Amino acid sequence: MENNNNQNELREDAINVLENIEDTVEHICDTHFLSGEKVWVMISALSDYKLAEFSSSPDIEYEDELEEESDNEDWTNNIDYDKLEEDN
């Protein structure tokens, strides 16, 4: 029963995060005239980068991908431009 409660709590947390991120993406797209696809690809790259900060976890093996840079590391190098199909 406790496992079921943990799954329900995790699901509620995930829905809350998703709703907040979707609202933020919509605001960014409207304010900066960016496509949703472009912003979601950027979020994907940033997510990979941020997960690498938890590289001590045995489930995540990103340590080799990290480079020594300043606090404002250039995670934009992780953006997969092939995922974007926008007309420029």
BAPAZA-449789 format. One record per residue (C-alpha): x, y, z; residue number from 1. Coordinates in nm, 4 decimals, decimal comma. Example, Ala and Ser with C-alpha at 12.3 -4.5 7.8 and 13.67 -1.06 7.14 Angstrom:
# BAPAZA-449789
[[1,2300 -0,4500 0,7800] 1]
[[1,3670 -0,1060 0,7140] 2]
This chain:
# BAPAZA-449789
[[0,0000 0,0000 0,0000] 1]
[[0,2833 0,2398 0,0854] 2]
[[0,4410 0,1809 -0,2573] 3]
[[0,1107 0,2782 -0,4190] 4]
[[0,1015 0,5994 -0,2132] 5]
[[0,4586 0,6786 -0,3208] 6]
[[0,3653 0,6237 -0,6855] 7]
[[0,0604 0,8488 -0,6496] 8]
[[0,2687 1,1182 -0,4825] 9]
[[0,5350 1,0908 -0,7540] 10]
[[0,2654 1,1143 -1,0216] 11]
[[0,1146 1,4255 -0,8608] 12]
[[0,4601 1,5840 -0,8322] 13]
[[0,5361 1,5022 -1,1965] 14]
[[0,2056 1,6530 -1,3129] 15]
[[0,2759 1,9674 -1,1103] 16]
[[0,6238 1,9994 -1,2624] 17]
[[0,4876 1,9394 -1,6135] 18]
[[0,2133 2,2002 -1,5750] 19]
[[0,4625 2,4585 -1,4473] 20]
[[0,7117 2,3879 -1,7246] 21]
[[0,4397 2,4013 -1,9920] 22]
[[0,3198 2,7372 -1,8585] 23]
[[0,6758 2,8673 -1,8585] 24]
[[0,7422 2,7411 -2,2128] 25]
[[0,4228 2,9055 -2,3348] 26]
[[0,5267 3,2344 -2,1732] 27]
[[0,8783 3,2163 -2,3232] 28]
[[0,7388 3,1357 -2,6689] 29]
[[0,4893 3,4218 -2,6552] 30]
[[0,7318 3,6738 -2,5095] 31]
[[1,0367 3,5931 -2,7215] 32]
[[0,8589 3,4696 -3,0360] 33]
[[1,0213 3,1259 -3,0229] 34]
[[0,8677 2,8035 -3,1444] 35]
[[0,7619 2,5494 -2,8871] 36]
[[0,9734 2,2870 -3,0608] 37]
[[1,2863 2,5012 -3,0273] 38]
[[1,2250 2,5653 -2,6579] 39]
[[1,1568 2,1968 -2,5843] 40]
[[1,4783 2,0948 -2,7641] 41]
[[1,6642 2,3494 -2,5505] 42]
[[1,4981 2,2107 -2,2371] 43]
[[1,6052 1,8611 -2,3397] 44]
[[1,9686 1,9713 -2,3724] 45]
[[1,9544 2,1603 -2,0450] 46]
[[1,7944 1,8613 -1,8746] 47]
[[2,0777 1,6340 -1,9882] 48]
[[2,3301 1,8864 -1,8625] 49]
[[2,1592 1,9294 -1,5257] 50]
[[2,1289 1,5524 -1,4807] 51]
[[2,5032 1,5282 -1,5335] 52]
[[2,5448 1,7283 -1,2138] 53]
[[2,4097 1,4199 -1,0355] 54]
[[2,6723 1,1988 -1,1968] 55]
[[2,7510 1,0336 -0,8638] 56]
[[2,4289 0,8376 -0,9084] 57]
[[2,4966 0,4854 -1,0368] 58]
[[2,2004 0,5220 -1,2752] 59]
[[2,3496 0,8194 -1,4581] 60]
[[2,6802 0,7980 -1,6427] 61]
[[2,7353 1,1489 -1,7781] 62]
[[3,0589 1,2242 -1,5963] 63]
[[3,2699 1,1811 -1,9104] 64]
[[3,0560 1,4408 -2,0892] 65]
[[3,1229 1,7143 -1,8352] 66]
[[3,3858 1,9724 -1,9134] 67]
[[3,5560 2,2014 -1,6670] 68]
[[3,4127 2,5473 -1,7316] 69]
[[3,2813 2,8445 -1,5361] 70]
[[2,9575 2,8412 -1,3370] 71]
[[2,7767 2,9474 -1,6533] 72]
[[2,8844 2,6389 -1,8474] 73]
[[2,7800 2,6253 -2,2089] 74]
[[2,5120 2,3578 -2,2003] 75]
[[2,3966 2,4896 -2,5377] 76]
[[2,6598 2,2651 -2,6945] 77]
[[2,4193 1,9804 -2,6115] 78]
[[2,1374 2,1207 -2,8273] 79]
[[2,0571 1,8733 -3,1027] 80]
[[1,9899 2,1023 -3,3971] 81]
[[1,8874 1,7995 -3,6053] 82]
[[1,5727 1,7786 -3,3913] 83]
[[1,4671 2,1218 -3,5117] 84]
[[1,2740 2,1310 -3,8350] 85]
[[1,2095 2,5040 -3,8452] 86]
[[1,2314 2,7116 -4,1572] 87]
[[1,4949 2,9803 -4,1110] 88]
